[in-house]
Amino acid sequence: MRADEAAYANEDDEGLGLLDLALPLAQSLKQLVVGPLLAGVLALGAAFLITPMYTAKTVIIPPTQSQGGAAAALSSLGALANLAGASVGSVKNPADQYVGLLQSATVADRIIDRFKLVEVYDVKYREDARKVLSNVVHATVGKKDGLITVEVDDHDAQRAAEIANQLVAELRSLSSGLALSEAQQRRAFFEDQLKQTRDNLIAAQKALETSGFNQGAIKAEPQAAAEGYAALLAEITAGEVRLQALRRSLADNAPEVQQTLARLSALRGQLSRLEASTPRGGDADYVSKYREFKYQETLFDLMAKQFEMARLDESHEGALIQVVDPATPPERKSAPKRAFIAIAATLATLLLMASFLIVRHAWRRSVSDPAKAEKINQLRTALRRS
């Protein structure tokens, strides 16, 4: 036999083998059976003392998003399409947004006030009630179907169902006042632009009326030239806003910025040549005011059309949150799992007792060995001194 094999054999003889491990277990087999069973029975009895928990579940369909007529019509706006695109972003995953709204402090506070959860949870502060509520409310999004499942845990089955259904009601109320979808954002954007343009149009109309020209004089102005000037000026305005939006995220040498600058330069050149042909004298004041009026009128018409199209798209999206399965009071408790508690306590006790018996047997063997006994005495002495 080689030296390493001999050393291994000696080490195996000195250590604990399978028989050494089985011996203390066999000697205390009765305790290994009775002890874990007794612990399991005690754990089962304690589980009956725990207040049962019930889980109510509701399933909802989040509003879907679509690219409707207003999104397609943006291509006809030129620079205004870029402006709307820079100001309005599409939502990639709307279901996650609605889950975030369900977990918001606004929704939580409404639920806390409605069901008086500060008293129910026996906490002192509203913040503590929010933490407890966040632990008992679980909202998940299905990977395949995209449905949102809302589960609520509570010691009262009826209250669990009522909270789950009220969460959906609060989600509807909160989302109705927010522009979440792409069409809703476009509608909000054009609504704001429409209000500003309406005010500017009214101011331009009043300024035109103060120029001293009557309706006949207005009709005498070359309409085609005035409308062309107004459209050109509107496009320059939209391009400038677009340039400002680009410069917030891109450098001046970026291709998009350079392209926008080149187009603005060309448009301003056309505007300068057109303004150079404007009459001087008393007519110039009237012409400038009339052009400003037509410019604001053109912008107002564009914004009004896009606002109506965005509203139509928003109505087609089905912004209502639809409930697939409303929450009902659960008939069976979800916790505690009494059988699981009893089995876990039995196995844990069995493992602890077996470990204790093996360690005790190894300790007794060490004490009976004179060489090891001396080391144990040294260890005790060192521990006493420390």
LINPE-V592633 format. One record per run of one state. SS is the DSSP state (H for helix, E for strand, C for the rest). FROM is the first residue (numbers start at 1). LEN is the number of residues. If there is no record, write none. Layout:
# LINPE-V592633
<<SS:FROM:LEN> <SS:FROM:LEN>>
This chain:
# LINPE-V592633
<<C:1:2> <H:3:12> <C:15:3> <H:18:10> <C:28:1> <H:29:21> <C:50:3> <E:53:9> <C:62:7> <H:69:9> <C:78:1> <H:79:9> <C:88:6> <H:94:9> <C:103:2> <H:105:11> <C:116:1> <H:117:4> <C:121:5> <H:126:11> <E:137:5> <C:142:6> <E:148:7> <C:155:2> <H:157:20> <C:177:5> <H:182:28> <C:210:5> <H:215:6> <C:221:2> <H:223:25> <C:248:7> <H:255:22> <C:277:5> <H:282:35> <C:317:5> <E:322:4> <C:326:9> <E:335:1> <C:336:2> <H:338:31> <C:369:1> <H:370:16> <C:386:1>>
